[in-house]
Amino acid sequence: MSLDWSEWMELNLSNVQKIPTQPGVYRIYDSEKQEMLYLGESSNLRMRIQSHSRKGWKSNAVFSYHSLPKSLPEYQRLEIENDLIGGYYLERIVAPRFQFGKK
């Protein structure tokens, strides 16, 4: 699956305000440890990533996103998210660090 991802940005409120309020998928990455932290989807990218920015990841978290059409049904966004997680697992034989809870 080839998606047109945004550039990586620091996970802070200033950068979150630049995100569109439309559906999409996103990824959160620890730039210091070179490790994927989370892959997700949302009907409102800005609100969802803003909630992640408040979590205090205790790392050098950066994020990028790919906007999806508003007409895309939720089940298709979930399928894309699932494909991203599955593809990551297939490559690394491990899920993103916080994908299924805190570690």
N, C-alpha and C positions, 0 to 999 in steps of 0.2 A: 504494500500500500504506500503510495507516494502522496504526501500531504505538503502543502506550501506553508511551512511553519514560519512564525514570526521570528525575529532575531531574539537571542537570549537577553533577558533583562533581569536586573536585581529584583528580588521579591520584596518590594517596599510599596507603601501607599502612593507615593509619587508616580511610580511606573504603573501601578494598578489603574490609576485614573485614565491612562492612555488606552486601555483595553475596551473594545466595543462591548455593548450590552446585548450581544446576540448569542445564539447557541454556538457551541464549538467543543473542541477537545484541547487539552492542555497537558503540559508535562512540567514537573518540578525536579530540579537537578542540583546536586551538591557539587559546585564547581571546584572546590578544594579537593574533595575525595574522589572526584570523577565518578560519581555514583548517582543513578536515577533514584529519586525519592518517591515519586508518585506520578501516576498517569490517570487522568480523569476526563469527564465530560460534564457539560452543564448547559442548561437552557439560557443562562445568563453568565457569560464568561467573567465579566467584571465583578459581579457579586460573589461568585464562587472563588475566584482567585483572591479577592479581598479577604474572604473568610480564612483562606490559607495563610495570608500574610500576617494574620493576628496570632498564629499558632506558636510562634517562636521556635523555628526549626532547629536552632542551635547549630547552624551550619552556614556555609556561604551559598544559600539557596538562590537559584536563578530560575526563571520560567520562560516558556514560550507557548504559543497557542496557534491553533488553526481554526478560523471561523467557518461555520457551516450555515447553509441556508435556513432561514426561519421556518420554511415549509417542511424541513426534514423531520419526520416523526421521531419521538423519543426513543422508540425501540431501535431505530437505525443509528442514533447517536450511541446508544448502549452497545450495539454490535461493533461500531468503530472502536469504542473504548476497549471492548473485550479483545478485538484483533490487535490493538496496540500492546495490551498487557501480554497476550499470548505470543506475539512476535518478539517482545523483549525477553520473555521467559525462554523461548526457543533459542535465542542467541546466547543468553547468559546463564541459563539453567538456574535462575533465581528471579524472584519477583522484585520489583522496586521496594526499597527498604520499608516504606510506610504504607504499602499498598493494602495490606490486610490487617492493619493495626500497628501500634507502636512497637519498636524493637529496641 
